[in-house]
Amino acid sequence: MTFSLGIVGAGQFSGQFATLFQAHPGVGDVHVTDLLPERAERLVAAQGLAGTFPSYEAMLESEDIDAVAIFTQRWTHGPLVLQGLNAGKHVYSAVPMAITEEEIAAIIDAVKATGLTYMMGETSQYNPATVHARNRIAEGAFGRLFYAEGDYVHDMDLGFYDAYRYSGGEMWKATASYPPLLYPTHSVGGVLGAWDTHAVSVSAIGVRDERGDGVFDKRISQFDNDFSNATALFEVAGGGSFRTNEFRRVGYPSHIRESRFRFFGTEASMEQLATVALWQDKHGVQDITELLEPKPTMAPDDPSLQHIAPELRAAFTSGSAPVHDRSRLPRAFDHLHNGHEGSHHFLVDDFVTAVNTRTLPSVNAWVAARYTLPGIIAHASALRDGVRLEIPDFGDAPEA
């Protein structure tokens, strides 16, 4: 059984995912649309895809398209997802789910009403540290988990300037000021992807930018934002807390590891840094670095990556780590590029399997809401000098 797919947005990431979707035995024809038609045409020609559509609306009107995968600017996802669901298409969306509580609620309502598959492609769901913590939590190895940390630390100088110029055109500085806490899923998702709980309140602090280059400048920002760094402390259901950092001005080698996690329980703890990871209990310390280390599947100078800033290429080349269980993946993926610490293969397979079996994917609408909405509320807290705010919750996904 296969379904046809429409790729929405032919930017830097979509080409990597187009390869994987096209190779998956559960997917048939793959089409592309982009606001810049020449980008869609180049992607189709480069990968031998089925063809292009002149617009997203035309793609949604076509009976030849069963599902869409959205790889557009991060603040556009909510409305595009709703369009797709309401047009009768299954939807895979890059992160974040949306940028307002109202958009998130509308997506959940649309999934309920249509019965269609929605999945948010959060890479931290399969970050090796998250996978290992999830496995150890299931075994009870931590004892009672009571605290965790998730950081997404990616300096603007390490590839983001180039990425925003590529996607934003002449007005790129207006969009490069996107508020860090409105892109929270790489940090929040890595914690909650392991810990079976959800955030119920938050207090956050934002750091106003001082670079003075027009990025994170309220006079220019499309989002009226001057925070380049932010920290949030969340209370979780059932007792406990976790802290996240979203940093865009930071002296840290984000090209080595941009997301990192820590988990603390009454019996054991786990800590990950840029180049080392440790498991610790009351008896000693075990180095688990190799268990969590992905092995590259392609060279950073591969011609397919020539349009991507060198500092960002590691995100496109990382293979699987020993902690990943690849037994469920199609063999067609065995020698294809991966990315974001081995997550891309699993995310594509999650979505394809969910559509073809009509089951809930890993990061379904309800899970995506719990990964996304905490950051939206945290940004509101930071704008109010850290006042503690309650985080609404849409509950668990309904039983199949």
Rosetta blueprint (number, residue, H / E / L):
1 M L
2 T L
3 F E
4 S E
5 L E
6 G E
7 I E
8 V E
9 G L
10 A L
11 G L
12 Q L
13 F L
14 S H
15 G H
16 Q H
17 F H
18 A H
19 T H
20 L H
21 F H
22 Q H
23 A H
24 H L
25 P L
26 G L
27 V E
28 G E
29 D E
30 V E
31 H E
32 V E
33 T E
34 D L
35 L L
36 L L
37 P H
38 E H
39 R H
40 A H
41 E H
42 R H
43 L H
44 V H
45 A H
46 A H
47 Q H
48 G L
49 L L
50 A L
51 G E
52 T E
53 F L
54 P L
55 S L
56 Y H
57 E H
58 A H
59 M H
60 L H
61 E H
62 S L
63 E L
64 D L
65 I L
66 D L
67 A E
68 V E
69 A E
70 I E
71 F L
72 T L
73 Q L
74 R H
75 W H
76 T H
77 H H
78 G H
79 P H
80 L H
81 V H
82 L H
83 Q H
84 G H
85 L H
86 N H
87 A L
88 G L
89 K L
90 H E
91 V E
92 Y E
93 S E
94 A L
95 V L
96 P L
97 M L
98 A L
99 I L
100 T L
101 E H
102 E H
103 E H
104 I H
105 A H
106 A H
107 I H
108 I H
109 D H
110 A H
111 V H
112 K H
113 A H
114 T H
115 G L
116 L L
117 T L
118 Y E
119 M E
120 M E
121 G L
122 E L
123 T H
124 S H
125 Q H
126 Y H
127 N L
128 P H
129 A H
130 T H
131 V H
132 H H
133 A H
134 R H
135 N H
136 R H
137 I H
138 A H
139 E H
140 G L
141 A L
142 F L
143 G L
144 R L
145 L E
146 F E
147 Y E
148 A E
149 E E
150 G E
151 D E
152 Y E
153 V E
154 H L
155 D L
156 M H
157 D H
158 L H
159 G H
160 F H
161 Y H
162 D H
163 A H
164 Y H
165 R H
166 Y H
167 S H
168 G H
169 G H
170 E H
171 M H
172 W H
173 K H
174 A H
175 T H
176 A H
177 S L
178 Y L
179 P L
180 P H
181 L H
182 L H
183 Y L
184 P L
185 T H
186 H H
187 S H
188 V H
189 G H
190 G H
191 V H
192 L H
193 G L
194 A L
195 W L
196 D L
197 T L
198 H L
199 A E
200 V E
201 S E
202 V E
203 S E
204 A E
205 I E
206 G E
207 V E
208 R E
209 D L
210 E L
211 R L
212 G L
213 D L
214 G L
215 V L
216 F L
217 D L
218 K L
219 R L
220 I L
221 S L
222 Q L
223 F L
224 D L
225 N L
226 D L
227 F E
228 S E
229 N E
230 A E
231 T E
232 A E
233 L E
234 F E
235 E E
236 V E
237 A L
238 G L
239 G L
240 G L
241 S E
242 F E
243 R E
244 T E
245 N E
246 E E
247 F E
248 R L
249 R L
250 V L
251 G L
252 Y L
253 P L
254 S L
255 H L
256 I L
257 R L
258 E L
259 S E
260 R E
261 F E
262 R E
263 F E
264 F E
265 G E
266 T L
267 E L
268 A E
269 S E
270 M E
271 E E
272 Q E
273 L L
274 A L
275 T L
276 V L
277 A E
278 L E
279 W E
280 Q E
281 D E
282 K L
283 H L
284 G L
285 V E
286 Q E
287 D E
288 I L
289 T L
290 E H
291 L H
292 L H
293 E L
294 P L
295 K L
296 P L
297 T L
298 M L
299 A L
300 P L
301 D L
302 D L
303 P H
304 S H
305 L H
306 Q L
307 H L
308 I L
309 A L
310 P H
311 E H
312 L H
313 R L
314 A H
315 A H
316 F H
317 T H
318 S L
319 G L
320 S L
321 A L
322 P L
323 V L
324 H L
325 D L
326 R H
327 S H
328 R H
329 L L
330 P L
331 R H
332 A H
333 F H
334 D L
335 H L
336 L L
337 H L
338 N L
339 G L
340 H L
341 E L
342 G L
343 S L
344 H H
345 H H
346 F H
347 L H
348 V H
349 D H
350 D H
351 F H
352 V H
353 T H
354 A H
355 V H
356 N H
357 T H
358 R L
359 T L
360 L L
361 P L
362 S L
363 V L
364 N L
365 A H
366 W H
367 V H
368 A H
369 A H
370 R H
371 Y H
372 T H
373 L H
374 P H
375 G H
376 I H
377 I H
378 A H
379 H H
380 A H
381 S H
382 A H
383 L H
384 R L
385 D L
386 G L
387 V L
388 R L
389 L E
390 E E
391 I L
392 P L
393 D L
394 F L
395 G L
396 D L
397 A L
398 P L
399 E L
400 A L
